[in-house]
Amino acid sequence: MAFAARAVKVPPNSASLEEARCRVFDFFRTACRSIPSIIDIYNLDEVVTKSQLRSTIASEIRKNAHITNPKVIDMLLFKGTEELNNILEHAKQRHHMIGQYVVGREGLVHDRDPKDEGISSFLKNFYNSNYF
Amino acid sequence: MGLGLLASRAMRPIKSSNFRMCARYIVTKPELQSPESAAAEAPAQPDLPPRTPVGGARIHFPNPEDAIEVFVDGYPVKIPKGFTVLQACEVAGVDIPRFCYHSRLSIAGNCRMCLVEVEKSPKPVASCAMPALPGMKIKTDTPVAKKAREGVMEFLLMNHPLDCPICDQGGECDLQDQSMAFGSDRGRFTEMKRSVVDKNLGPLVKTVMTRCIQCTRCVRFATEVAGVQDLGMLGRGSGEEIGTYVEKLMTSELSGNVIDICPVGALTSKPFAFKARNWELKGTESIDVTDAVGSNIRIDSRGPEVLRITPRLNEDINEEWISDKTRFCYDGLKRQRLNDPMIRGADGRFKAMSWRDALAVVAEVAHQVKPEEIVGIAGKLSDAESMMALKDFLNKMGSNNVWCEGNGMQTSADLRSGYIMNTSISGLEKADLFLLVGTQPRVEATMVNARIRKTVRATNAKVGYIGPETDFNYDHQHLGTGPNTLVEIAEGRHAFSSAISNAKNPVIIVGAGLFERDDKDAIFSAVETIAKNGNVIRPDWNGLNVLLLNAAQAAALDLGLVPESSNCLESAKFVYLMGADDVNLDKVPNDAFVVYQGHHGDSGVYRANVILPAAAFSEKEGTYENTEGCSQQTLPAVPTVGDARDDWKIIRALSEVAGMRLPYDTVGAIRSRIRMVAPNLLHMDEREPATFGPSLKPKCTQKMSSTPFSSAIENFYMTDAITRASKIMAQCSAMLLKK
């Protein structure tokens, strides 16, 4: 199987930041290309659109935008590839996908008030717990 | 008692080979018979390592030429005249095992555990009862002393049951510790052990009298410190037992301290029975808030639960005792707690809601009323930080009607000497005359009363009392019940006024219950006249005191929590109660919006429209100032309950929601704000005396009414939200209060 072969192969380290950058784009393209099959595998078409999933992938990658060490980028790429393989292997279940990539880390309950925009970090912490 | 020290001394190799034999025979030898021979073979060692006194004990020489020198194990120590051999050993850094000796009680000398060898004395001497003489050569770890202690221990264990596994004292038992050092590994007694009937001493102290070793510490504590003559020693010889002779409960407000002084498990805490072992507990050094004394306590907790409260040593405040209310109020921390923000619906029932919504509701209502219709009242358990935040918040809203309950409406916070105990609690010991005006220290401030009793016992100080009929545990003179007597003394028409002028260090204590009276200024000016005529305030002695009732009062007045208008509560539209349960809420108009911020569902909640749950004193870090002006700090021992928050954080969050953001985000920042208002509140564990005396006060023109003084506290055991929620305190008030 193609993904199994991909999983076994560990590419050599990136020589420069430029090379690492290219690999990230490669990975992003691979991930985007597998979105239709992911939606198919996990029956996600009623909860999410392709473009939403694409932007989720992009934001997961952008979370690490500040990293400049090519070794670290390689490591993160490896983790991302592994995650993608797991998803394509159906190693996950539907609720994993929904929980991690559709609903997101904040959870279903959106305790965010539009009025909360301008509040201080003290008040944000206060609403969360007594200990900060 | 340092177990390690004792054990290491016991395990020290002994020169004589007899002790190395496998089977342990009880033998006697010439050197055990005569102390001289043992002394002779030990030459004086010139270079001894310097030792540190036991427990960091310091000695005070009242008269430098009275110092005498004794030798403890060859090590010379200087001690004042009148010290006992045991005290000399403690100064030399040798901990003598003891059961009956207690430094704050009289000397009984009946356990014989503290036997030491003294050169030229034919027998080992009981060091606790023997005065040290100049040049005495004391030997504490000779075979004779060790043998003597082993003998005593064997006799003590003869009748002591082997129930350490089910004994609550296990792990903190003096007998257990010392038997590790001096106990034999087998018993020689084949007879049955003695058994003694348990006594019923009330709802606080559990007795297992079979475990008693007749040290009589509890008897001496009851008669000397607590001032109840109930306990005593009955019977003779092996029939000797501690009891009350006729079945009687121990009705003292200090009775819990016998639990601490009992060296074995004969007297243990009834509410704590079988709850925990002492090594499972986490101790947090904190401050008591049930009265204004600020006794130093240790809160022992396991996980989220407070399991017991024990005293900490503080010579200036509570010595090593605490009152029963302090010790046993902790189960109130588990009952009636508020754990969620709640709002009262149209049907009159409370509904839980989120902090976000609750604060939004409160902020909206606060903006709808006029600034002068906003009123804030701090409760009697509030800490200085939250009172500072409350005052700042209300001032930002445009209102200055904020005060602390118990302080009355016209109390002046201008002169600090007018509301603190100027003599200081430990300073009371120097007094030779007391005049108590409208205060019953026994119920209002138990530890202050214990100090007065100590002084009365030591110096036969005279006590005069003006107020309603009440119980005292020392000799006193009931001068009258109301202001009329006060005027008589002030005008010199009373016999007691000459006693005040003749006294060297007279003390006048005015109860804070008088703050609530309308003629308070007139009473205080009468008291100041008495002080002036009797020369009570001198450069070297300030004997004019106010005895406060609540933990929050002194800090509230220091921070200037004084209402602008005295009848603001009647016209209030928005009332912010910060743990205030004892204000008369009938005066609040029906259409007023009442916010209750607090930790217990007490009387304030019945009228509240919104509840904001806060942390109790065991759950937060807060500064409290006691009645003598000493700032101390509580530390969090357990986590907060449910969704509760610290008091100052709630007000800080509310201020932001209301658009009047307070400029502090951390405890450190709020303390620097306090530093601007009352810097003395940040000088922890330090008493800050008042700078100016009452002579600066303007002349009072108020007329004094002749209504007699009333008692400020009806029920000693239930004075605040925590103690009212406590089951143990309810049992105490049902069984122990005199009806």
Chai-1 contact restraints between the chains, C-beta under 6 A:
chainA,res_idxA,chainB,res_idxB,connection_type,confidence,min_distance_angstrom,max_distance_angstrom,comment,restraint_id
A,F122,B,D665,contact,1.0,0.0,6.0,A-B,restraint_1
A,L123,B,A653,contact,1.0,0.0,6.0,A-B,restraint_2
A,L123,B,E656,contact,1.0,0.0,6.0,A-B,restraint_3
A,F126,B,K649,contact,1.0,0.0,6.0,A-B,restraint_4
A,F126,B,A653,contact,1.0,0.0,6.0,A-B,restraint_5
A,Y127,B,W355,contact,1.0,0.0,6.0,A-B,restraint_6
A,Y127,B,R356,contact,1.0,0.0,6.0,A-B,restraint_7
A,N130,B,T640,contact,1.0,0.0,6.0,A-B,restraint_8
A,N130,B,R645,contact,1.0,0.0,6.0,A-B,restraint_9
